[in-house]
């Protein structure tokens, strides 16, 4: 009774944490929607019986290890799927019959192994069962039972055959050294995230999760085409997976394929309307397409789902700025910066809104802050240079600094950006270098005409006329 009282608190704590895990999996990981309905009680028993033997085999023969194993196709209609269950029943009978020869050690080790594994065998649904029923790390604690049993057996064997103790110890050391070498080789898989997922894909080619995660790595590196290819592969394997739709839509948007991006983002939102990431991704795509009001609706939906979501607030601020609702844009951008004060793009967006609102002094502060955070940002360099070159407020103008900033932007884009050249021309004019201003503005005008930017070309023509008269340009309608 005393021993029982000692373990009761741990049992209660374990049950409590287990119930918490069940609640989290069902209501925050989606098992109540995606996996739970698809496994009947008999299917779960069949999965569990196979998993027990899988884990036991990996303890004593750790070959073909991988981060994500193929998901088994279990069906009560297939007689072969009952082999593992029958083998388990036979093992239980054998343990009972051999108890008098080996004592209770074998049954205790087996009971410990199965009981410790039971929460991850399939009786309780986990989100990972969406793509695999087993994982090596699930048995880290459970393997203590079989390992302790074998260790005790080796010790008993060494005691019984003391004359061969040196041989037994040498064999044990050799085994440990071999397992250590295998562990060192396996650990190399985890040295880098891309290595992990590529190794997983090599050992499990049908792993759509690996395709998706490799896509994420490649997208973050700027290898958008390769990322898109992996996302498409994931969707071919798992067509109803919303996350792959969302990631593919985001990648396509980064590639400039806006219409297809909208299609995939809309599918992601349709599959998971309560996911704020999908809402923001669709909002970004719609905003780039010019469908501002629709974009605003999705940003607002994302903020309702996650009030502290920076990307939703920043996206809403950009949309409101494009719509011309400057007061609202300023308010939203300020609130976004409270969530992430080190975001350069948000500082730039707020600066543009403040400048258009007629507050260039505060805009200048935010441009300068953005430049500190992202010294190579083309929009920040260009917009700050434009303010310094064309502001109506003489105390803010600085032609030399404007030339420096616009020149940096021009070098970064290789002289191929119309707005950058337009800004550089205005900076030269502010600094009194009108010949260079005219030449640069004419280059910008040629580019504008080549790109079909007729309105911008007309503006440049008017600015060139000023420069020819020896007059710098002063902004009246603010530049974005």
C-alpha positions as CSV (number, residue, x, y, z in Angstrom):
1,X,0.0,0.0,0.0
2,X,2.9,2.3,0.8
3,X,4.5,1.8,-2.6
4,X,1.1,2.4,-4.2
5,X,0.7,5.7,-2.5
6,X,4.1,6.7,-3.6
7,X,3.3,6.3,-7.3
8,X,-0.3,7.6,-7.2
9,X,0.7,11.3,-7.6
10,X,2.8,10.4,-10.7
11,X,-0.1,8.4,-12.2
12,X,-2.5,11.3,-11.6
13,X,0.0,13.8,-13.2
14,X,0.5,11.4,-16.1
15,X,-3.3,11.1,-16.7
16,X,-3.7,14.8,-16.5
17,X,-1.0,15.6,-19.0
18,X,-2.3,12.9,-21.3
19,X,-5.8,14.4,-21.3
20,X,-4.3,17.8,-22.0
21,X,-2.4,16.3,-24.9
22,X,-5.7,14.7,-26.2
23,X,-7.5,18.0,-25.9
24,X,-4.7,19.9,-27.7
25,X,-4.5,17.3,-30.5
26,X,-8.3,17.3,-31.1
27,X,-8.9,21.1,-30.9
28,X,-5.6,22.7,-32.0
29,X,-4.0,20.1,-34.3
30,X,-7.1,19.0,-36.2
31,X,-7.3,15.3,-35.3
32,X,-11.0,15.6,-34.7
33,X,-11.5,16.7,-38.4
34,X,-8.7,15.1,-40.4
35,X,-7.8,11.7,-38.8
36,X,-10.2,10.7,-36.1
37,X,-13.2,9.7,-38.3
38,X,-11.1,7.5,-40.6
39,X,-9.9,4.9,-38.1
40,X,-12.4,2.5,-36.6
41,X,-11.7,0.7,-33.3
42,X,-10.6,-2.4,-35.1
43,X,-8.2,-0.4,-37.4
44,X,-6.7,1.2,-34.4
45,X,-6.0,-2.2,-32.8
46,X,-4.4,-3.4,-36.0
47,X,-2.2,-0.3,-36.2
48,X,-1.2,-0.6,-32.5
49,X,-0.3,-4.3,-32.8
50,X,1.9,-3.6,-35.9
51,X,3.5,-0.6,-34.2
52,X,4.5,-2.6,-31.1
53,X,6.5,-5.1,-33.3
54,X,7.9,-2.2,-35.3
55,X,9.3,-0.5,-32.3
56,X,10.6,-3.7,-30.8
57,X,12.4,-4.5,-34.1
58,X,14.0,-1.1,-34.2
59,X,15.5,-1.6,-30.7
60,X,17.4,-4.7,-31.6
61,X,17.9,-4.1,-35.4
62,X,18.0,-0.3,-35.9
63,X,18.2,-0.3,-39.7
64,X,16.6,1.9,-42.3
65,X,15.9,4.6,-39.8
66,X,14.2,7.7,-41.1
67,X,12.6,10.8,-39.6
68,X,9.2,10.0,-41.2
69,X,8.3,6.4,-42.0
70,X,5.7,5.6,-44.7
71,X,2.2,5.5,-43.5
72,X,0.8,2.0,-43.4
73,X,-2.4,1.1,-45.3
74,X,-4.3,-0.9,-42.7
75,X,-7.6,-2.5,-43.5
76,X,-9.7,-5.0,-41.5
77,X,-10.5,-6.7,-44.9
78,X,-6.9,-7.7,-45.4
79,X,-6.1,-10.9,-43.6
80,X,-2.4,-10.2,-43.6
81,X,-2.9,-7.2,-41.4
82,X,-4.0,-9.5,-38.6
83,X,-0.5,-11.2,-38.5
84,X,0.9,-8.6,-36.1
85,X,-2.1,-9.0,-33.7
86,X,-1.9,-12.8,-33.8
87,X,1.9,-12.6,-33.2
88,X,1.2,-10.4,-30.2
89,X,-1.3,-12.8,-28.7
90,X,1.1,-15.7,-29.3
91,X,3.8,-13.7,-27.5
92,X,1.6,-13.1,-24.5
93,X,0.7,-16.8,-24.3
94,X,4.4,-17.8,-24.6
95,X,5.4,-15.3,-21.8
96,X,2.7,-16.8,-19.5
97,X,3.8,-20.4,-20.2
98,X,7.5,-19.6,-19.7
99,X,7.0,-17.6,-16.5
100,X,8.2,-20.5,-14.3
101,X,11.5,-20.7,-16.2
102,X,12.3,-17.0,-16.4
103,X,10.2,-15.5,-13.6
104,X,8.3,-12.3,-14.0
105,X,11.1,-10.3,-15.6
106,X,9.9,-10.9,-19.2
107,X,6.3,-10.0,-18.5
108,X,7.2,-6.9,-16.5
109,X,9.5,-5.6,-19.3
110,X,6.9,-6.4,-21.9
111,X,4.1,-4.7,-19.9
112,X,6.3,-1.7,-19.3
113,X,7.1,-1.5,-23.0
114,X,3.5,-1.7,-24.2
115,X,2.0,0.4,-21.5
116,X,4.5,3.2,-22.0
117,X,3.9,3.1,-25.8
118,X,0.1,2.9,-25.5
119,X,-0.6,6.7,-25.8
120,X,1.1,6.7,-29.2
121,X,0.0,3.4,-30.7
122,X,-3.1,4.7,-32.3
123,X,-5.8,4.4,-29.6
124,X,-5.5,8.2,-29.2
125,X,-5.2,10.1,-32.4
126,X,-2.2,12.3,-33.0
127,X,-1.7,14.8,-35.8
128,X,1.4,13.0,-36.9
129,X,-0.8,10.0,-37.8
130,X,-1.9,12.1,-40.8
131,X,1.4,11.1,-42.5
132,X,2.9,8.3,-40.3
133,X,1.8,5.9,-37.5
134,X,5.3,5.5,-36.0
135,X,8.2,7.7,-35.1
136,X,11.5,6.7,-33.4
137,X,11.3,9.3,-30.7
138,X,7.9,7.9,-29.5
139,X,9.7,4.9,-27.9
140,X,12.6,6.7,-26.2
141,X,11.1,6.0,-22.8
142,X,9.4,2.7,-23.6
143,X,12.7,1.1,-24.8
144,X,14.0,1.1,-21.2
145,X,12.0,-2.0,-20.5
146,X,13.5,-4.3,-23.2
147,X,16.9,-2.8,-22.8
148,X,16.8,-3.4,-19.0
149,X,15.7,-7.0,-19.6
150,X,18.5,-7.7,-22.1
151,X,21.1,-6.0,-19.8
152,X,20.0,-8.1,-16.9
153,X,20.2,-11.2,-19.0
154,X,23.7,-10.4,-20.1
155,X,24.7,-9.8,-16.4
156,X,23.2,-13.1,-15.4
157,X,24.9,-14.9,-18.3
158,X,28.3,-13.3,-17.3
159,X,27.7,-14.4,-13.7
160,X,26.8,-17.9,-14.7
161,X,29.7,-18.3,-17.1
162,X,32.3,-16.4,-15.1
163,X,35.2,-18.1,-16.9
164,X,34.0,-16.5,-20.1
165,X,33.5,-13.1,-18.5
166,X,36.2,-11.4,-20.5
167,X,34.7,-12.6,-23.8
168,X,31.2,-11.5,-22.8
169,X,32.4,-8.1,-21.7
170,X,34.4,-7.7,-24.9
171,X,31.3,-8.6,-27.0
172,X,29.2,-6.1,-25.0
173,X,31.8,-3.4,-25.6
174,X,31.9,-4.2,-29.3
175,X,28.2,-4.0,-29.5
176,X,28.2,-0.6,-27.7
177,X,30.9,0.7,-30.0
178,X,29.0,-0.5,-33.1
179,X,25.8,1.1,-31.9
180,X,27.6,4.3,-31.1
181,X,29.0,4.5,-34.6
182,X,25.6,3.9,-36.1
183,X,24.2,6.7,-33.8
184,X,26.9,9.1,-34.9
185,X,26.1,8.4,-38.6
186,X,22.4,8.8,-38.0
187,X,22.9,12.0,-36.1
188,X,24.5,13.6,-39.2
189,X,21.0,13.5,-40.7
190,X,19.9,16.2,-38.2
191,X,22.8,18.6,-38.7
192,X,20.9,20.8,-41.1
193,X,17.1,21.1,-41.8
194,X,17.5,20.6,-45.5
195,X,19.7,17.5,-45.0
196,X,17.0,16.1,-42.7
197,X,14.2,16.5,-45.2
198,X,16.2,15.4,-48.2
199,X,17.3,12.3,-46.4
200,X,13.7,11.6,-45.4
201,X,12.6,12.0,-49.0
202,X,15.3,9.6,-50.2
203,X,14.2,6.9,-47.8
204,X,10.5,7.7,-48.1
205,X,9.8,9.1,-51.6
206,X,6.0,9.3,-50.9
207,X,6.5,11.6,-48.0
208,X,4.5,14.7,-48.9
209,X,5.4,16.3,-45.6
210,X,9.1,16.2,-46.7
211,X,8.3,17.8,-50.0
212,X,6.5,20.7,-48.2
213,X,9.2,21.3,-45.7
214,X,12.0,21.2,-48.4
215,X,9.8,23.7,-50.3
216,X,9.8,26.0,-47.2
217,X,13.6,25.9,-46.9
218,X,14.1,26.6,-50.6
219,X,11.5,29.4,-50.6
220,X,13.4,31.1,-47.7
221,X,16.6,30.9,-49.7
222,X,14.9,32.5,-52.7
223,X,14.9,29.4,-54.8
224,X,11.3,29.9,-55.6
225,X,11.1,27.7,-58.7
226,X,12.4,24.7,-56.8
227,X,10.1,25.4,-53.9
228,X,7.1,25.5,-56.2
229,X,8.1,22.2,-57.7
230,X,8.2,20.6,-54.3
231,X,4.8,22.1,-53.3
232,X,3.2,20.8,-56.4
233,X,4.6,17.3,-55.6
234,X,3.1,17.5,-52.2
235,X,-0.3,18.5,-53.5
236,X,-0.2,15.6,-56.0
237,X,0.4,13.2,-53.1
238,X,-2.0,14.9,-50.7
239,X,-4.6,17.0,-52.7
240,X,-6.7,18.0,-49.7
241,X,-3.9,19.5,-47.6
242,X,-4.5,23.1,-47.0
243,X,-1.0,24.0,-45.9
244,X,0.5,23.0,-49.2
245,X,-2.1,25.1,-51.0
246,X,-1.2,28.1,-48.9
247,X,2.6,27.6,-49.3
248,X,2.2,27.1,-53.1
249,X,0.1,30.3,-53.3
250,X,2.7,32.2,-51.3
251,X,5.5,31.0,-53.6
252,X,3.6,31.7,-56.8
253,X,2.9,35.3,-55.5
254,X,6.7,35.7,-54.9
255,X,7.2,34.6,-58.5
256,X,4.7,37.2,-59.7
257,X,2.1,34.6,-60.9
258,X,-0.7,36.4,-59.1
259,X,-3.7,34.8,-60.7
260,X,-2.6,31.3,-59.9
261,X,-1.5,32.4,-56.4
262,X,-5.0,33.7,-55.8
263,X,-6.5,30.4,-56.9
264,X,-4.4,28.3,-54.5
265,X,-4.8,30.8,-51.6
266,X,-8.5,30.7,-52.0
267,X,-8.4,26.9,-51.9
268,X,-6.4,27.1,-48.6
269,X,-8.9,29.5,-47.1
270,X,-11.8,27.3,-48.2
271,X,-10.2,24.3,-46.5
272,X,-9.2,26.2,-43.3
273,X,-11.1,29.5,-43.0
274,X,-10.0,29.8,-39.4
275,X,-6.3,29.9,-40.3
276,X,-4.9,33.5,-40.2
277,X,-1.9,32.7,-42.3
278,X,-4.0,31.6,-45.2
279,X,-6.2,34.7,-44.8
280,X,-3.1,37.0,-45.0
281,X,-1.6,35.1,-47.9
282,X,-4.9,35.5,-49.9
283,X,-5.0,39.2,-48.8
284,X,-1.5,39.7,-50.1
285,X,-2.3,38.1,-53.5
286,X,-5.5,40.1,-53.8
287,X,-3.7,43.4,-52.9
288,X,-1.1,42.7,-55.6
289,X,-3.9,42.2,-58.1
290,X,-5.5,45.5,-57.1
291,X,-8.5,44.0,-55.5
292,X,-8.0,46.2,-52.4
293,X,-11.4,45.9,-50.7
294,X,-11.3,42.1,-50.8
295,X,-7.7,42.2,-49.5
296,X,-8.8,44.4,-46.6
297,X,-11.6,42.0,-45.7
298,X,-9.1,39.1,-45.5
299,X,-6.6,41.0,-43.4
300,X,-9.4,42.0,-41.0
301,X,-10.5,38.4,-40.8
302,X,-7.0,37.4,-39.9
303,X,-6.8,40.0,-37.2
304,X,-10.1,38.8,-35.7
305,X,-8.6,35.3,-35.6
306,X,-5.3,36.5,-34.2
307,X,-5.4,40.0,-32.8
308,X,-1.6,40.2,-32.3
309,X,-0.8,39.0,-35.8
310,X,1.8,41.5,-37.2
311,X,1.6,40.4,-40.8
312,X,-2.2,41.0,-40.9
313,X,-1.9,44.5,-39.4
314,X,1.0,45.4,-41.8
315,X,-0.9,44.0,-44.8
316,X,-4.0,46.0,-43.8
317,X,-1.9,49.1,-43.4
318,X,-0.5,48.7,-46.9
319,X,-4.0,48.1,-48.3
320,X,-5.5,51.2,-46.6
321,X,-2.6,53.3,-47.9
322,X,-3.2,52.1,-51.5
323,X,-6.9,52.9,-51.0
324,X,-6.0,56.4,-49.9
325,X,-7.4,56.1,-46.3
326,X,-4.3,57.7,-44.8
327,X,-5.5,58.2,-41.2
328,X,-6.5,54.6,-40.9
329,X,-3.3,53.4,-42.6
330,X,-1.2,55.4,-40.1
331,X,-3.1,54.1,-37.2
332,X,-2.8,50.5,-38.3
333,X,0.9,50.8,-39.1
334,X,1.6,52.3,-35.7
335,X,-0.2,49.4,-34.0
336,X,1.7,46.9,-36.2
337,X,5.0,48.5,-35.1
338,X,4.1,48.0,-31.5
339,X,4.0,44.3,-32.2
340,X,7.3,44.3,-34.3
341,X,9.2,47.6,-33.9
342,X,12.2,46.3,-35.9
343,X,10.3,45.7,-39.2
344,X,11.8,48.0,-41.8
345,X,9.1,47.6,-44.4
346,X,6.4,48.7,-41.9
347,X,8.4,51.8,-41.0
348,X,8.7,52.6,-44.7
349,X,4.9,52.1,-45.2
350,X,4.1,54.3,-42.2
351,X,6.6,56.9,-43.5
352,X,4.9,57.0,-46.9
353,X,1.5,57.5,-45.3
354,X,2.8,60.2,-43.0
355,X,4.4,62.0,-46.0
356,X,1.2,61.8,-48.0
357,X,-0.7,63.1,-45.0
358,X,1.5,66.2,-44.9
359,X,3.8,65.2,-42.0
360,X,7.2,64.8,-43.8
361,X,9.2,65.5,-40.6
362,X,7.9,62.4,-38.9
363,X,8.0,60.5,-42.2
364,X,11.7,61.3,-42.3
365,X,12.3,59.7,-38.9
366,X,10.6,56.5,-39.9
367,X,12.5,56.4,-43.2
368,X,15.8,56.8,-41.3
369,X,14.8,54.0,-38.9
370,X,13.9,51.7,-41.8
371,X,17.3,52.4,-43.3
372,X,19.1,51.5,-40.1
373,X,17.2,48.2,-40.1
374,X,17.5,47.5,-43.8
375,X,20.4,49.5,-45.4
376,X,19.9,47.8,-48.8
377,X,16.1,48.3,-49.1
378,X,15.3,49.8,-52.5
379,X,11.9,51.3,-51.5
380,X,13.4,52.9,-48.4
381,X,16.4,54.3,-50.2
382,X,14.2,55.6,-53.1
383,X,11.5,57.1,-51.0
384,X,13.8,58.8,-48.5
385,X,15.9,60.2,-51.3
386,X,12.7,61.5,-53.0
387,X,11.6,63.3,-49.8
388,X,15.1,64.8,-49.3
389,X,15.1,66.0,-52.9
390,X,11.6,67.3,-53.4
391,X,10.0,68.2,-50.1
392,X,8.2,71.5,-49.8
393,X,9.9,72.0,-46.4
394,X,13.3,73.5,-47.1
395,X,14.6,72.4,-43.7
396,X,14.2,68.8,-44.7
397,X,15.8,69.0,-48.2
398,X,19.4,67.7,-48.6
399,X,20.5,67.3,-52.2
400,X,23.8,65.6,-51.5
401,X,22.3,63.0,-49.2
402,X,19.5,62.4,-51.7
403,X,22.1,61.7,-54.5
404,X,23.9,59.3,-52.2
405,X,20.8,57.3,-51.3
406,X,19.4,57.3,-54.8
407,X,22.8,56.3,-56.2
408,X,22.9,53.4,-53.8
409,X,19.5,52.3,-54.9
410,X,20.5,52.7,-58.6
411,X,23.6,50.5,-58.1
412,X,21.5,47.8,-56.4
413,X,19.0,47.6,-59.3
414,X,21.6,48.0,-62.0
415,X,20.2,51.2,-63.5
416,X,17.0,49.5,-64.7
417,X,14.4,50.9,-62.3
418,X,12.3,53.9,-63.6
419,X,11.4,55.3,-60.2
420,X,14.9,55.0,-58.9
421,X,16.2,57.0,-61.9
422,X,13.5,59.5,-61.6
423,X,14.5,60.0,-57.9
424,X,18.2,60.3,-58.8
425,X,17.3,62.9,-61.4
426,X,15.4,64.9,-58.8
427,X,18.3,64.7,-56.4
428,X,20.7,66.0,-59.0
429,X,18.4,68.9,-59.6
430,X,18.1,69.7,-55.9
431,X,21.9,69.8,-55.8
432,X,22.1,72.1,-58.8
433,X,23.5,69.5,-61.2
434,X,20.9,70.1,-63.8
435,X,22.8,68.6,-66.8
436,X,23.0,65.3,-65.0
437,X,19.4,65.6,-63.8
438,X,18.3,66.0,-67.5
439,X,20.3,63.1,-68.7
440,X,19.1,60.8,-65.9
441,X,15.5,61.9,-66.3
442,X,15.6,61.2,-70.0
443,X,17.0,57.7,-69.3
444,X,14.1,57.2,-66.9
445,X,11.6,58.4,-69.5
446,X,12.9,56.0,-72.1
447,X,12.5,53.1,-69.6
448,X,9.0,54.3,-68.7
449,X,7.9,54.3,-72.4
450,X,9.5,50.8,-72.9
451,X,7.5,49.5,-70.0
452,X,4.3,51.2,-71.1
453,X,4.3,53.6,-68.1
454,X,2.8,56.5,-70.1
455,X,1.6,58.5,-67.1
456,X,5.1,58.3,-65.5
457,X,6.7,59.3,-68.8
458,X,4.5,62.4,-69.0
459,X,5.5,63.4,-65.4
460,X,9.1,62.9,-66.3
461,X,8.7,65.1,-69.4
462,X,7.3,67.9,-67.2
463,X,10.2,67.5,-64.8
464,X,12.8,67.6,-67.5
465,X,11.2,71.0,-68.6
466,X,11.8,72.3,-65.1
467,X,15.4,71.1,-65.1
468,X,16.1,72.8,-68.4
469,X,14.9,76.0,-66.8
470,X,17.3,75.5,-63.9
471,X,14.5,74.7,-61.4
472,X,14.4,71.7,-59.1
473,X,11.2,69.7,-58.7
474,X,9.0,70.2,-55.7
475,X,6.5,67.4,-54.7
476,X,2.9,68.3,-54.5
477,X,1.3,64.9,-55.0
478,X,3.4,62.6,-52.9
479,X,5.6,59.9,-54.4
480,X,5.2,56.2,-53.4
